[in-house]
Amino acid sequence: MKEAALIAKLNDLFPGVRATPLKEWDDTDEPGIWFRGNDVGDLPLYDCYEEYGYEVNPEVEKVLTKAGWEAYPYDAGTLMAYPN
């Protein structure tokens, strides 16, 4: 799935993740998604310490995987996604 279509889908399904093109993070031409938010209902999108039993929210990870993308932590509070 193309970046723009996936961003629209993620923001529609999970508005609290505030997905945006990676270009807004570092002005790159590389395809990617920067998650500016961390809310997926009552659970976080990303939990680097796995206090909730996962690193990336399983619902969001399922959407990414189905679209041919994968989430990658940038640091302890920042999550990105890139096409496989």
Secondary structure, 3 states (H helix, E strand, C coil): CCHHHHHHHHHHHCHHHCEEECHHHHCCCCCCEEECCCEECCEECECCCCCCCCCECHHHHHHHHHCCEEEEEEECCEEEEEEC
